[in-house]
Amino acid sequence: MSALDTSTSAESVKVTITEAFPSRPLDEIRESADRPLVLLFHGRGGDESRFVPWIPQLPPEYDVIRFRGPLAYEDGYTWATPVTPGAATVPGVSYGDGAAAVEKWLDDNGLDTPDRDISVGGFSAGCILSFQLLERRPDRYTTVIGLSGCISPENAVSPGRADSPTRVFWGIDPVGDDFLTSDRLDATRTWLSRFDTVELHYPNTGHDIRAAEFADVVAFLKGSGSRP
């Protein structure tokens, strides 16, 4: 896995990550490049507490960092300026801007080193951000976890498979989740076809996360693949 290249480092960053919540002191994580690192991103209007109930399920050898979105939104935070459906342009802060802010935070904190195994994952808007991170750097992340989300409208869908070692877990309720319209599902499936992707369905979940889904996430992170 490659470290942050100079073109990304030099990129103008519109927003800054100011709140991150590591499972151990950052100095200890920085010095433990042999331990897998998982980055988690909440949905729009939520915050870093979204994943607290699930953290104990992760293997103890994993380090985890939960991030708070850089933009205030309703009673919580988000990663990009909300886009009006059908809008031709993305105003304000895009998901690309949010992803650049995450990349800069990792680089500034000495965590984006070539020998470090990094996985990213998120719920809803956090899923969109995770997919945007993968779009920008398809050779960087070991695993990407997308829960109840889709690709960003700013993502360009490239034909064919990407030359990427990344494994992707996409957990959705394609019938009961009103956020995941047929257009969003189709576009995301086309984009994910470039990667080694497992798509799992969780009926009657709606726009949420269920315990069984996160158990599958843990198995996927551990390399066990999808459930039978």
C-alpha positions, 0 to 999 in steps of 0.5 A: 500500500502506497503512502500519500503521494505529493500531488495529494499532499499539495492539494488545496484542502477546503475543510479540516478534520478537528475531531478524531477519537482513537481507540488508543493514544495516537502516539501508541497507534503511530508507533504500531504500524504492524497493527491494522487500522480502521477509520470509521465515518458517521452519516449526515447529521450524526457524530462519532458516537454512531459506531460506539456500540460496535467497537467491542466486536472488532478484533482486539488487534485492530486500532480504530479511529472514529472521525467527526465530520468537519461541517455542522449539520442539524444536530450533528455533523457531515462531510460535504455540503448537501446536494439538491437532487438533480443539481448539475454541480456540487456547491460548497464542500464536496465529498472529494474535499472531505476525503482530502481532509481525511488524507491530510489528517492521516498524513499530518499525524504520521499514520499514512505510512507504506507499511500500515494496513488501513481500512475505511468504513462508514454509514450513509454519508460516511459510506459515500466518503469511504467510497470517495477515498477509494476512488481517489486512491484505489491502491491504498486501502486494504478493505472498504466497508460501505453501510447503507450508502452509495457513491457520490454524484461527483464520482466518475464511473470508469469502465472496466476493473480497477487495478486495485487490491482493495476488498469492498463490503457493501451492506444495504437494504435495497428495498426498505432503504428510501435513501437508496433509490434505483438510480443510486443503486445502479450507479454504485453497482457499476462503480463497484464492479471495478473492485473485489466487492461483496454485496450483502442485503439486510431486509427490514433494516431500512436506513440503519445498521443491524447487529447481524450486519456488523458481525458480517463486517467483522468477519470480512475485516478478519478475512473470512469473506462473506457469510454463506 
